[in-house]
């Protein structure tokens, strides 16, 4: 299989099959009142991170590589605060919007051929290529998934139950080839 195909398949798999389910599982343990909670004013809430991921994926992939209009307002992703009373459905709506954007982006990624991966593009003021844009989105997404999971583990008594790997099986298989 050509390396470009391997890269595209791995990128889509990470976004759709690894990262979105991890966020979904973490959000299932998050109390509605914690969606917009911040430890300090200068930090981000889980709600801010969900908005930020959606904005980043849309700008870099759907717009930057897919050609859709870029209407991102990055500052509003971080400036948003939750209101009271807490809206118990807000978490689900934010996750649904993020999921829809990721699936749309994955369609764009899957449409990329080897030649398009090397085409220069300018996104968010950065000169990059299709390959670098996809790589950026995947690693950036992973970074914030880790923050969301860590937040839920620290903030929720049920967060301790959040596991993604079977440690015993990994240890058992570590030397298999």
URCOR-V901927 format. One line per field, one symbol per residue. burial: 1 if it has 16 or more other ideal C-beta (glycine too) atoms within 10 Angstrom, else 0. A space follows every 10 residues. Layout:
burial = ???
//
This chain:
burial = 0001001100 1101110011 0110011011 0001110000 0001111111 1111111111 1111110000 0100001001 0100000001 1001100100 1101110110 0100001000 0010000101 1111011100 1001100110 1100110010 0100000000 0000000
//
